[in-house]
Amino acid sequence: MKAISYNLRKHAAIGELSALIDDHAPQLLCLQEVDTVDLPAELGPLHLADATKRNRLGLAIYYDRERFESTTTGAFQLKKSLHDIIAAPAHERLLGTHLVDRESGHELVVASFHAAPLTALNSLRRNQIRAAHEALRGFGDGLPTLMVGDFNYPLFKDFLTAEVRESGYELSLSDRRTYTRYKFFRGHFDFATSFNLLIDSVQTLPRGASDHLPILVTAQYAEAAESAA
């Protein structure tokens, strides 16, 4: 399966989505910083599963209805940074959906995640990532899970990788940097964490109107990969 994650930079890159879908044929699309009141129900073959409601610039998930059936969605609040409280409150930083794969019969959880901005400490973002993983278990403990998005975590990823692994998840970075706007904050901001999935590749796609570059995640069920081996 293929999933694209893209931070649209305050909805600026919304016009690029159709071409991304045409060029890369994802079955899943996870968005951040999207104007949730200005979203089409359909983007080519992809259908809107849900979008956050409590902040205008929020999260959205699209899925291929021929491949998947969406049974439940949920938006979650995570611990807030000072920036969230004072400047621009972000009430919901995680959106998840429970899917049934029509091809394989697997159940799957997919999530779009947007961590606190760089003004916050890495410790807060680690707290948010842990809480997000725990919230997604509420869709079904042990289900294969893919969480993609803007993690705002440019430095000290070895520590984050070890902590994510302790929780049973794996962290997968893309082949190239996804953020290059500021000299001191360049790096892999957008990546994936996964549970019971084999991540074949994470590819950084060409730059568009956003300050983030989209990523394309290709994954398969760990169980299916082991059987094929």
Secondary structure, 3 states (H helix, E strand, C coil): CEEEEEECCCCCCHHHHHHHHHHHCCCEEEEEEEECCCCCCEECCEEEEEECCCCCEEEEEEEECCCEEEEEEEEECCCCCHHHHHCCCCCCCEEEEEEEECCCCCEEEEEEEECCCCCCCHHHHHHHHHHHHHHHHCCCCCCCEEEEEECCCCCCHHHHHHHHHHCCCEEECCCCCCECCCCCCCECCEEEEEECEEEEEEEECCCCCCCECCEEEEEEEHHHHHHHC
